[in-house]
Amino acid sequence: MKIVHLADTHLGLSAFNRVDPETGMNLREQFIYDNFLAAIDRIIGLRPDALVHAGDLFHQVKPKTRAYTTALDALSRLRDAGIPVLMVAGNHSMAKTRYTASPFEVLERGGFRAGDLYVAHHNRYRQVELGDAVFHLIPNMLLPEGYRTAYEGIEFSSGTNVLVTHGLASILKDKRLHTVAEHELDATILSDRFDYIALGHYHNQVQVADNAWYSGSLEHCNYGEIAEEKGGLAVDLASGKVEHIDLPRTPMISLGRINCDGLSAREVVDGILDAADSAGKKVYQAICQVTLDGIRRETLRALDQKALAEVRSRMLDLKLQVLAVDDPSRIFYEDSLVGLDYVAEFERFVEREHLAGGDEEFVKKTGTAVLRSVIARHKEVESASE
């Protein structure tokens, strides 16, 4: 049997405050829907025996109408192609109480026949026989011990066994996303008794055991993922062969690093424009980042935003990753706190929460201002005590 493994599609995610002039929809959100359906069409062309989705189909437990209709469109295309879908709820789209309706109940009532769609949600393990394989579906659990309870209830088939679940493998515990209901998966649950383990939650495509893989997310969900592998996995359960599938997504591009030491604001802007021009057409409707290394805050404030407006208009977003030489948050960098940059860590945390564009900028601005004030006072106290 051959399957395709996907996860973390986050339908409904929006960002950057850019809108489609025709629909009025957030442009980032629109691209995610369009790319998801294009990915489904590409998967159908591969003719797998089944599609496995390892969680976070939706970005929210109460999805937007367009997120629902996009998911139903995709499932209809797969049904018409004769490709069954097996899916688990992830932490972003799980019902947090027994009284909260699961978004997957809507999908299950979407007119699909038995054999078209199998979903595990509401903290319940589900076993599905499909062809010569048995799929063990464990959704994101409300409590960590729920995984162990589900695992202990598994009856292994004498044939092929596939585990589909959502959570963070213990080997990756330093990669926590710090999101709601994020649970660490006990290493013993990722048992070698399974022929394949399809994992969701971690957004980088990576193998964590001989038989266990994260497919990664389809899209770059924040700038911290800029170097991560995205797409899907084609899995041959008979041979154990696993191959990367490149799938449509909004490109996220690093435009490189500019050494700003001694540069004027005009020269820094020229460097940004040159970096964008060097990338050519790749920046069109892409998410782009350029790192300003060693820039002074005074120079940063003096950057001509009007001069950058044209290049920004070609992109979905342009982030200036600032490594400022006179940022008070850097006082800890060479001290005894393990080199932790609290401001950068806070900004990464906010990005992982996927707030609306305006809210994200407000939270970042307000939070970093408070952090810098506290850090500056800390520096003053330390200086006074020397």
Legacy VTK file of the C-alpha trace (Angstrom):
# vtk DataFile Version 3.0
C-alpha trace
ASCII
DATASET POLYDATA
POINTS 386 float
0.000 0.000 0.000
1.181 3.513 -0.837
0.066 6.550 1.160
0.688 10.281 1.189
1.389 11.849 4.594
0.411 15.502 5.209
-0.046 17.607 8.348
-0.382 21.153 9.668
-2.192 22.773 6.772
-3.656 25.454 9.099
-6.562 26.461 6.867
-7.762 29.883 8.010
-4.363 31.295 8.998
-4.069 34.959 8.005
-1.300 37.534 8.334
0.336 40.721 6.986
-2.787 42.893 6.516
-2.705 42.549 2.726
-6.069 41.922 1.068
-7.229 40.546 -2.254
-8.793 43.577 -3.993
-11.443 41.384 -5.638
-12.591 39.318 -2.653
-11.539 41.525 0.262
-9.998 38.429 1.866
-6.660 38.518 3.631
-4.183 37.694 0.877
-2.085 35.370 3.018
-5.211 33.402 3.914
-6.323 33.301 0.267
-2.966 31.906 -0.862
-3.137 29.157 1.765
-6.537 28.016 0.473
-5.422 28.131 -3.155
-2.151 26.307 -2.477
-3.909 23.633 -0.419
-6.321 22.786 -3.231
-3.461 22.792 -5.749
-1.558 20.409 -3.440
-4.592 18.099 -3.294
-4.741 18.016 -7.089
-1.051 17.141 -7.259
-1.538 14.338 -4.710
-4.462 12.952 -6.703
-2.113 12.781 -9.680
0.183 10.492 -7.648
-2.678 7.981 -7.206
-1.930 6.904 -3.619
-4.075 4.262 -1.909
-4.846 6.713 0.907
-4.104 10.213 2.188
-3.145 10.551 5.843
-3.430 13.943 7.558
-1.712 14.056 10.955
-3.483 17.036 12.487
-4.134 20.779 12.354
-6.170 20.737 9.183
-7.691 23.977 10.498
-5.966 26.838 12.269
-8.825 27.266 14.756
-11.280 25.066 16.590
-14.055 27.238 15.095
-12.900 27.506 11.478
-13.864 30.301 9.136
-16.525 29.522 6.541
-13.969 29.601 3.725
-11.753 27.158 5.659
-14.686 24.727 5.861
-15.629 25.073 2.200
-12.002 24.607 1.129
-11.685 21.447 3.224
-14.963 20.082 1.852
-13.856 20.880 -1.707
-10.589 18.991 -1.154
-12.351 15.988 0.374
-14.823 15.897 -2.517
-11.978 15.853 -5.044
-10.301 13.004 -3.173
-13.586 11.090 -2.909
-14.191 11.438 -6.632
-10.656 10.139 -7.266
-11.299 7.120 -5.025
-8.671 8.116 -2.447
-9.802 7.629 1.183
-8.673 10.127 3.818
-7.575 9.308 7.380
-7.244 12.267 9.717
-6.655 13.198 13.370
-7.438 16.419 15.229
-4.409 18.540 16.100
-4.003 20.931 19.009
-5.112 23.964 16.972
-8.396 22.407 15.888
-9.240 20.135 18.815
-12.310 20.639 20.979
-11.003 21.677 24.403
-13.998 20.333 26.365
-16.426 17.463 25.887
-19.174 20.033 25.337
-17.397 21.880 22.518
-18.372 20.815 19.011
-15.509 19.475 16.940
-15.013 21.056 13.512
-14.592 17.527 12.177
-18.242 16.750 12.920
-19.109 19.109 10.058
-16.782 17.234 7.714
-18.181 13.874 8.769
-21.676 15.111 7.906
-20.557 16.455 4.549
-22.168 13.710 2.505
-19.189 11.359 2.406
-19.813 7.626 2.200
-18.330 5.112 4.603
-14.837 4.526 3.334
-14.281 8.100 2.083
-13.272 9.763 5.348
-12.083 8.517 8.751
-11.469 11.061 11.523
-10.311 10.700 15.123
-11.219 13.612 17.398
-12.645 14.442 20.848
-9.844 12.535 22.632
-10.918 9.192 21.203
-8.639 6.611 19.631
-9.917 5.085 16.410
-8.829 1.969 14.546
-9.399 1.721 10.804
-8.803 -1.244 8.519
-7.991 -0.228 4.989
-6.774 -2.727 2.445
-4.015 -4.791 4.001
-3.197 -2.161 6.648
-4.589 -1.147 10.019
-4.385 2.558 10.875
-4.321 3.555 14.536
-5.576 7.155 14.832
-4.757 9.002 18.056
-5.825 12.685 17.992
-4.214 15.447 20.014
-5.311 14.650 23.559
-6.596 17.105 26.137
-4.247 15.608 28.739
-0.793 14.076 28.129
-1.755 10.775 29.739
-4.448 10.340 27.098
-1.829 9.185 24.605
-0.648 6.423 26.922
-4.219 5.266 27.568
-4.927 5.155 23.831
-1.693 3.343 23.087
-2.354 0.691 25.716
-5.724 0.026 24.076
-4.208 -0.711 20.675
-4.657 -4.189 19.257
-1.869 -4.684 16.748
-2.658 -6.412 13.481
-0.515 -9.300 12.307
-0.160 -7.339 9.053
0.769 -3.682 8.483
0.250 -1.209 11.334
0.344 2.576 10.910
0.136 5.091 13.759
-1.201 8.572 13.004
-0.920 11.098 15.829
-0.191 14.717 16.706
2.323 15.959 19.267
5.998 16.650 19.886
8.348 13.676 19.914
10.489 13.671 23.055
13.611 13.795 20.887
12.456 17.272 19.803
11.495 18.640 23.213
13.863 21.599 22.750
11.804 22.561 19.680
8.603 23.296 21.564
6.190 25.618 19.749
4.650 26.760 23.066
1.093 26.531 21.776
-2.086 25.443 23.559
-2.374 21.717 24.337
1.107 20.960 23.021
2.073 17.570 24.474
5.298 15.616 24.398
4.945 12.125 22.965
6.392 9.407 25.174
9.218 7.721 23.262
7.740 4.285 23.981
4.545 5.241 22.100
6.647 5.726 18.975
7.101 1.974 18.952
8.963 -0.056 16.364
5.889 -2.320 16.288
4.417 0.164 13.824
5.473 -0.127 10.209
5.111 3.624 9.837
4.327 6.523 12.190
2.797 9.632 10.616
3.338 12.611 12.901
1.972 16.145 12.946
2.653 19.307 14.982
6.338 19.984 14.274
6.452 22.106 11.118
9.780 20.912 9.739
9.878 17.762 7.609
12.118 15.445 9.602
12.629 11.781 10.480
12.693 11.124 14.232
13.006 7.312 14.212
13.550 4.589 11.653
9.785 4.378 11.129
8.601 7.834 12.265
8.373 11.068 10.292
6.966 14.552 10.571
5.734 15.599 7.136
6.082 19.245 8.161
3.557 21.962 7.398
2.593 22.838 3.839
3.295 26.527 4.407
5.823 28.587 6.333
3.651 29.681 9.253
6.136 32.210 10.686
9.568 33.622 9.927
11.214 31.225 12.362
10.476 28.462 9.827
12.350 30.110 6.962
14.964 27.337 6.665
12.557 24.417 7.197
11.558 21.757 4.664
7.899 21.955 3.639
5.679 19.641 1.626
4.444 16.075 2.017
5.740 12.515 2.122
5.065 9.609 -0.214
5.283 6.372 1.773
5.450 2.818 0.444
4.324 0.743 3.421
5.545 -2.512 1.847
9.131 -1.414 1.275
9.363 1.289 3.935
10.561 3.804 1.347
9.742 7.434 2.196
10.148 10.245 -0.336
9.664 14.016 -0.147
6.842 15.515 -2.224
7.244 19.130 -3.249
3.817 20.804 -3.016
2.548 24.316 -3.825
3.160 26.926 -1.136
3.789 30.635 -0.735
7.566 31.050 -0.984
9.502 32.383 1.989
12.838 33.801 0.898
15.904 35.001 2.752
17.385 37.983 0.949
20.604 37.565 2.878
22.474 39.558 5.485
23.666 43.150 5.182
26.668 44.201 7.264
25.439 47.605 8.435
28.580 48.580 10.370
29.422 52.139 9.334
26.602 52.391 6.794
24.279 55.383 6.601
20.493 54.923 6.500
20.567 55.624 2.756
23.236 52.965 2.210
21.247 50.418 4.226
18.139 51.106 2.125
20.211 50.761 -1.051
21.474 47.403 0.247
17.896 46.198 0.834
16.811 47.317 -2.635
19.826 45.627 -4.232
19.088 42.382 -2.358
15.486 42.428 -3.596
16.519 43.234 -7.172
19.083 40.407 -7.125
16.320 37.942 -6.233
14.394 39.065 -9.301
10.936 37.635 -9.903
11.250 35.244 -6.947
10.163 38.005 -4.553
6.815 38.551 -6.296
4.031 37.784 -3.778
6.651 36.040 -1.611
7.336 36.361 2.110
10.814 37.871 2.335
13.322 38.586 5.074
16.580 40.540 5.064
18.889 40.622 8.087
20.395 43.958 9.118
23.490 42.980 11.063
25.148 45.530 13.313
22.738 48.359 12.571
22.319 51.139 15.109
18.828 51.967 16.342
19.288 55.566 15.264
20.090 54.390 11.731
17.151 51.985 11.768
14.742 54.769 12.696
16.115 56.898 9.861
15.440 54.344 7.100
13.413 55.871 4.285
10.200 53.841 4.380
8.916 55.523 1.217
11.958 54.237 -0.659
11.118 50.725 0.539
7.406 50.999 -0.298
7.780 50.003 -3.943
9.771 46.851 -3.229
7.356 45.950 -0.422
4.458 46.244 -2.865
5.952 43.420 -4.928
6.049 41.103 -1.923
3.458 39.600 0.355
5.608 40.775 3.260
9.114 42.064 3.930
10.614 41.619 7.375
13.723 43.465 8.468
15.447 41.101 10.885
17.352 43.530 13.091
20.569 42.678 14.932
21.223 46.061 16.538
24.600 46.798 18.117
23.060 49.196 20.662
19.991 47.167 21.603
19.883 46.964 25.435
18.477 43.464 25.196
21.903 42.330 23.982
23.496 43.027 27.368
22.647 39.464 28.349
24.275 37.987 25.285
27.731 37.782 26.841
26.561 37.375 30.428
25.640 34.280 32.401
22.159 33.689 31.015
23.189 31.213 28.309
23.179 33.881 25.614
19.421 34.263 25.649
18.085 37.247 23.710
14.793 37.840 25.502
13.429 40.332 22.992
14.080 38.003 20.045
12.612 35.076 21.994
9.483 37.117 22.771
9.085 38.128 19.118
9.418 34.492 18.009
6.809 33.474 20.598
4.346 36.087 19.309
4.917 34.952 15.713
4.143 31.352 16.663
0.753 32.445 18.041
-0.342 33.472 14.507
-2.149 36.632 15.601
-3.816 38.879 13.055
-1.274 41.196 11.451
-2.277 44.374 13.307
-2.551 42.554 16.642
0.832 40.895 16.140
2.580 44.210 15.521
0.868 45.815 18.537
1.778 42.957 20.887
5.362 42.910 19.612
5.771 46.674 19.939
4.230 46.877 23.408
5.901 43.750 24.755
9.381 44.516 23.458
9.149 48.068 24.831
8.424 46.673 28.303
11.195 44.076 28.012
13.770 46.634 26.888
12.791 48.931 29.752
13.228 46.114 32.290
16.533 45.026 30.757
17.836 48.599 30.735
16.951 48.988 34.437
18.696 45.685 35.136
21.803 47.024 33.445
21.669 50.220 35.507
21.384 48.253 38.751
24.316 46.017 37.789
26.432 49.022 36.846
25.648 50.772 40.143
26.669 47.682 42.113
30.081 47.320 40.409
LINES 1 387
386 0 1 2 3 4 5 6 7 8 9 10 11 12 13 14 15 16 17 18 19 20 21 22 23 24 25 26 27 28 29 30 31 32 33 34 35 36 37 38 39 40 41 42 43 44 45 46 47 48 49 50 51 52 53 54 55 56 57 58 59 60 61 62 63 64 65 66 67 68 69 70 71 72 73 74 75 76 77 78 79 80 81 82 83 84 85 86 87 88 89 90 91 92 93 94 95 96 97 98 99 100 101 102 103 104 105 106 107 108 109 110 111 112 113 114 115 116 117 118 119 120 121 122 123 124 125 126 127 128 129 130 131 132 133 134 135 136 137 138 139 140 141 142 143 144 145 146 147 148 149 150 151 152 153 154 155 156 157 158 159 160 161 162 163 164 165 166 167 168 169 170 171 172 173 174 175 176 177 178 179 180 181 182 183 184 185 186 187 188 189 190 191 192 193 194 195 196 197 198 199 200 201 202 203 204 205 206 207 208 209 210 211 212 213 214 215 216 217 218 219 220 221 222 223 224 225 226 227 228 229 230 231 232 233 234 235 236 237 238 239 240 241 242 243 244 245 246 247 248 249 250 251 252 253 254 255 256 257 258 259 260 261 262 263 264 265 266 267 268 269 270 271 272 273 274 275 276 277 278 279 280 281 282 283 284 285 286 287 288 289 290 291 292 293 294 295 296 297 298 299 300 301 302 303 304 305 306 307 308 309 310 311 312 313 314 315 316 317 318 319 320 321 322 323 324 325 326 327 328 329 330 331 332 333 334 335 336 337 338 339 340 341 342 343 344 345 346 347 348 349 350 351 352 353 354 355 356 357 358 359 360 361 362 363 364 365 366 367 368 369 370 371 372 373 374 375 376 377 378 379 380 381 382 383 384 385
